[in-house]
């Protein structure tokens, strides 16, 4: 009898919590919070009565609209630190 193949599914999340949204954009939580507070990043959506989160599509669109840079990430951008990069 042939061995049964299992499909591996990867489900893209619809919403992300604050820490996950910041990580998704490769920025720190405080930087993300400041951008949101200044209206420079997407606002969270109301998921339920006591819960807000960021729509992944809003984060993706915002990220795609960011201007291109001719600069490489700075040395202190987090790469090379324990657990990052």
C-alpha positions as CSV (number, residue, x, y, z in Angstrom):
1,X,0.0,0.0,0.0
2,X,1.3,3.5,-0.8
3,X,2.3,5.6,2.1
4,X,-0.3,8.4,2.7
5,X,1.1,11.9,2.0
6,X,0.2,14.7,4.4
7,X,-0.3,18.2,3.2
8,X,1.4,20.9,5.1
9,X,-0.7,24.0,5.2
10,X,0.6,27.4,6.0
11,X,-2.1,29.9,6.9
12,X,-1.3,33.6,6.7
13,X,-2.7,35.4,9.7
14,X,-5.3,38.1,9.1
15,X,-4.4,40.2,12.1
16,X,-1.2,40.8,14.2
17,X,-0.8,42.0,17.7
18,X,1.4,45.0,18.4
19,X,4.7,43.2,19.0
20,X,4.1,40.9,16.0
21,X,3.2,43.8,13.8
22,X,6.4,45.6,14.7
23,X,8.4,42.5,14.1
24,X,6.6,42.0,10.8
25,X,7.8,45.4,9.7
26,X,11.4,44.8,11.1
27,X,11.1,47.8,13.5
28,X,11.1,48.0,17.3
29,X,7.8,48.2,19.2
30,X,8.4,51.7,20.5
31,X,9.2,52.9,16.9
32,X,6.1,51.3,15.7
33,X,4.0,52.8,18.5
34,X,5.4,56.3,17.7
35,X,4.7,55.9,14.0
36,X,1.1,54.9,14.7
37,X,0.6,57.7,17.3
38,X,1.8,60.3,14.7
39,X,-0.5,58.8,12.0
40,X,2.5,57.7,9.9
41,X,1.7,53.9,10.2
42,X,-1.6,52.0,9.9
43,X,-4.0,52.2,12.9
44,X,-5.2,49.0,14.5
45,X,-8.6,47.5,13.8
46,X,-11.2,46.6,16.4
47,X,-11.2,42.8,16.5
48,X,-13.6,42.5,19.4
49,X,-14.9,44.6,22.3
50,X,-11.6,44.6,24.1
51,X,-9.1,43.7,21.4
52,X,-7.4,45.6,18.7
53,X,-4.8,44.3,16.2
54,X,-3.3,45.3,12.8
55,X,-4.6,43.9,9.6
56,X,-1.7,42.2,7.8
57,X,-2.8,43.6,4.5
58,X,-2.6,47.2,5.9
59,X,0.9,46.5,7.1
60,X,2.0,45.0,3.8
61,X,0.6,47.9,1.8
62,X,2.2,50.5,4.1
63,X,5.5,48.7,3.9
64,X,5.3,48.6,0.1
65,X,4.6,52.3,0.0
66,X,7.7,53.2,2.0
67,X,10.4,55.0,0.0
68,X,13.4,53.2,-1.3
69,X,16.7,53.8,0.4
70,X,20.2,54.0,-1.0
71,X,21.7,53.3,2.4
72,X,22.4,49.9,4.0
73,X,21.0,49.2,7.5
74,X,23.1,50.8,10.2
75,X,25.5,48.7,12.3
76,X,23.2,49.1,15.3
77,X,20.1,47.8,13.5
78,X,20.0,44.6,15.5
79,X,21.6,42.2,13.1
80,X,24.2,40.1,14.8
81,X,22.7,40.5,18.2
82,X,21.8,37.3,20.0
83,X,18.7,35.8,18.5
84,X,18.5,38.2,15.6
85,X,19.7,37.8,12.1
